[in-house]
Amino acid sequence: MADSNLSAKEDGKDKKDGKKENDGWKTKDGKGKISFVEGSFLCHTHLYIFGEVYNVLDLKKLASQKLKGRLKLLNNATKVEEQLALIQMLDLLFSNVHPDDDFLDWLAKYALWAIKYLRLQPSFEDVMPKMAATMLKHIGDNYASPFS
């Protein structure tokens, strides 16, 4: 039987209305917090990878639609937080999904379109080798928005 006297106070932070304060997700090292942008990218990225590993095509389709929607709202990642979240997403996907995947092809087009911002981050250089072959297929495509 559940104790009805349980407090919303869980980690020493209680709001006046009794609701627990949202502390955000913690990073693996426990030092930082994952932002909303990073969290939403990570969530859908991991779902896509799960769909890839276990061949759940409907899950892959839904996760890719959600990621494309987030990327469309993001536009071309002009803020550092957005760039880092996008680079992390690209790294995870290009490391864990078969290279012939259609969504990776679309992401390569997106990365070319947003490259002037992504290249500002040193971590993008670490991801480039994983993406290079897919990106090279689209060199010369005028780097048009992948949303059109």
C-alpha positions in Angstrom: 0.0 0.0 0.0 1.4 3.4 -0.9 2.1 5.9 1.8 -0.1 8.9 1.3 2.2 11.1 3.4 5.0 11.0 0.9 6.5 14.4 0.3 7.3 15.8 -3.1 10.7 16.6 -1.6 13.1 14.2 -3.1 16.5 15.7 -3.4 16.2 18.6 -1.0 14.4 20.8 -3.4 10.7 21.6 -2.7 8.6 24.2 -4.4 6.0 26.0 -2.3 3.1 24.3 -4.2 4.5 20.9 -3.2 5.6 19.9 -6.7 9.2 18.7 -7.2 11.4 21.2 -8.8 12.6 20.0 -12.2 16.3 19.6 -11.9 16.9 18.4 -15.5 18.7 15.3 -16.5 22.3 14.9 -15.3 25.1 14.1 -17.6 27.0 10.8 -17.2 29.7 12.5 -15.1 27.0 14.0 -12.9 28.6 17.5 -13.2 26.4 19.1 -15.8 22.8 19.1 -16.8 21.4 18.1 -20.2 19.5 20.9 -21.8 16.0 20.5 -23.3 17.5 20.7 -26.8 20.1 18.0 -26.1 17.6 15.8 -24.2 15.0 15.8 -27.0 17.7 15.0 -29.6 19.1 12.2 -27.4 15.8 10.7 -26.7 14.7 10.4 -30.4 18.3 9.4 -31.4 18.3 6.5 -29.0 14.8 5.4 -30.2 16.0 5.5 -33.8 19.1 3.4 -32.9 16.9 0.9 -30.9 14.6 0.6 -34.0 17.7 0.0 -36.1 19.1 -2.7 -33.8 15.8 -4.5 -33.4 14.5 -3.8 -36.9 11.4 -1.9 -35.7 10.7 0.1 -38.8 7.8 2.0 -37.5 9.9 3.2 -34.5 12.6 4.3 -36.8 10.1 6.2 -39.0 8.6 7.9 -36.0 11.9 8.8 -34.4 13.2 10.2 -37.7 10.1 12.3 -38.2 10.5 13.7 -34.7 14.2 14.4 -35.2 13.4 16.1 -38.6 10.7 18.2 -36.9 13.2 19.3 -34.1 15.8 20.1 -36.7 13.4 22.2 -38.7 12.6 24.2 -35.6 16.3 24.5 -34.9 16.9 25.7 -38.4 20.7 25.6 -38.9 22.0 25.5 -35.4 23.4 29.0 -34.8 23.7 28.6 -31.0 26.5 26.7 -29.4 24.2 24.5 -27.3 22.3 23.5 -30.5 25.5 22.8 -32.4 26.8 20.6 -29.6 23.5 18.7 -29.3 23.4 18.2 -33.1 27.0 17.0 -33.2 26.3 14.5 -30.5 23.3 13.2 -32.3 25.2 12.9 -35.6 28.0 11.0 -33.8 25.6 8.5 -32.2 23.7 7.9 -35.4 26.7 7.6 -37.7 28.3 5.3 -35.2 25.4 2.9 -34.7 23.3 2.9 -37.9 24.0 1.1 -41.1 25.8 3.5 -43.6 23.2 2.9 -46.3 20.3 4.2 -44.1 18.1 6.8 -45.8 17.9 8.9 -42.7 21.7 9.1 -42.5 21.7 10.3 -46.1 19.2 13.1 -45.1 21.3 14.0 -42.1 24.3 14.3 -44.3 22.4 16.8 -46.4 21.4 18.7 -43.3 25.0 18.8 -42.0 26.2 20.2 -45.3 23.5 22.8 -45.1 24.5 23.8 -41.5 28.2 23.2 -41.9 29.2 26.8 -41.5 27.9 26.7 -37.9 28.8 23.0 -37.1 32.4 23.5 -38.0 32.8 26.1 -35.3 32.9 23.3 -32.8 36.1 21.2 -32.4 34.0 18.1 -31.7 32.6 18.3 -35.3 36.1 17.3 -36.5 35.8 14.0 -34.6 32.5 13.2 -36.3 33.5 14.1 -39.8 35.3 10.9 -40.6 32.2 8.9 -39.8 30.0 11.1 -42.0 32.5 11.8 -44.8 31.5 9.1 -47.3 27.8 10.0 -47.0 28.4 13.8 -47.2 30.6 13.4 -50.3 27.7 12.1 -52.2 26.0 15.5 -51.8 28.9 17.8 -52.5 27.8 20.2 -55.2 24.1 20.0 -54.4 24.1 23.7 -53.7 23.7 23.0 -49.9 20.0 23.7 -50.2 17.7 23.3 -47.2 17.0 19.6 -46.7 13.4 20.6 -45.7 12.4 21.5 -49.2 
